[in-house]
Amino acid sequence: MRIHTLHREQRLDGTPDEVFPFFADAFNLEALTPPLLRFRVVTPRPIDLYAGALIQYALKLRGVPISWLTSIQRWDPPHAFVDTQIKGPYALWHHTHTFEPDDSDPTRPGTIMTDTVRYGIAFGPLGELANRLMVRRDVEAIFDYRAAEIPRLLAEFRAREAAAV
């Protein structure tokens, strides 16, 4: 099985302490996933995240219902976390999220959020063909969607948090 890597970086407004709580709520992943996938968190609320936590999802991939179980392998707020697939559509899914302070603009504190996804597909040469024809494009489209949605959703989340104080 060949391992593929997708790497994305995005600057977010706010310090890691300010942005990490949005990503620490597993249910926000529903809003960060393209509606076409009908992605939903199955694990009941509240989900306490820690190294070893399991999260169950349901989605539809090209109309086929998929059950996906992930495990939090590393939990280091507000710096990083890692989730891996236990059961799901990939032979391997290892997703590292990091949050580094960005002081390049002293008037606007920021965070560089980095996603590094290592994934593999079963079925040997057929899996590689599927990756070239669809899978890589699908994974990239999901992360393109996330990049477009995160600023708005993060701002809404932070406004709700501020109003609750």
PyMOL commands that set and color helices and strands:
alter all, ss='L'
color gray80, all
select helices_A, chain A and resi 16-23+28-31+35-37+124-164
alter helices_A, ss='H'
color red, helices_A
select strands_A, chain A and resi 3-13+40-41+54-61+64-76+80-87+92-102+110-120
alter strands_A, ss='S'
color yellow, strands_A
deselect
rebuild
show_as cartoon
